[in-house]
Amino acid sequence: MNEIILDRQFDNIVIIKINRPEVMNALDKKIISELNEVIDIANNDNNVKVIIITGAGEKSFCAGGDIRYVHSINPIEAEEYATYAHNLLNKIENLEKPVIAAINGFALGGGCQLALACDIRIASSNAKIGQTEVKIGITPGWGGTQRLTRLIGMAKAKELIYTGKIITAFEAKDIGLINKIIELTDNEMQVFYNSIQEKMTNTVPPIESEENPKYKQNQLDENKKRQLNQILNRKLIEESISLANEIIKNSHNSIKISKMLINKGMDAPIDTGLRLEIYGMALSFAHTDRQKMMRAYINKKENKKKDN
């Protein structure tokens, strides 16, 4: 299953990577099935506390459904395909473990809907996000009409779905579609340009060269852009891991219950949601996490008083 990579180099974090850069990490039925299996592997590993989903390369998180597959299927097959995708995304949304979408590049159509099923969305500054299905004559079919509306409100969701427009990470942050944008700082940019300055001088002819100068300059610009995006992508993953580590410090049981309360209570009447919250809190009091962590907190306070 090399088209879905399971990176287990960290003790409590797994990174699941869609590895189909030749089709912008698009998903067909086979890849959805493989992603579903990998999600199960990560979820069934008790050592894993946080899951990160991202795309291979620096151009695309996931471009959604694989158009090469979608364009030739009939309505019955389309229903089956959408059901496959719904089962996967519902599973991701309802996992007991937090799931972070590290959005690198394009998250379009089903790719946007995959990100919506995750708990937290972090995007690189070059990310482009959109529900673009209407541009090819179909509707969002992987939960977009429902999850997007609940996340950003009906009016904005209708605007994005009806127009099919692609928005930047900054626009997505403004409307609450993503949690955080990862950018390169001025210092990081300067370090990059300093590192390639000597190489540029030694290997690239001056712009006024008669030997296809425009082509050479375009190639140079493309190489610089690609390298910068690679650096940005590494920073995105590092920031996602850092956030995952912040989550891991806390009670896994409390996070699991909190996620359930948020997901189940969102569509229930507020009285029902509040009653569920009471039961959830009472349930957390029965867990060893509560006893151990409260005791550690009290001991820390008492030790601090003694030191003062």
Secondary structure, 3 states (H helix, E strand, C coil): CCCEEEECCCCCEEEEEECCHHHCCCECHHHHHHHHHHHHHHHHCCCCCEEEEEECCCCEEECCECHHHHCCCCHHHHHHHHHHHHHHHHHHHHCCCCEEEEECCEEECHHHHHHHHCCEEEEECCCEEECCHHHHCCCCCCCHHHHHHHHHCHHHHHHHHHHCCCEEHHHHHHCCCCCEEECCCHHHHHHHHHHHHHHHHHHCCCCCCCCCHHHHHHHHHHHHHHHHHHHHHHHHHHHHHHHHHHHHCCCHHHHHHHHHHHHHHCCCCHHHHHHHHHHHHHHHCCCHHHHHHHHHHHHHHHHHHHHC
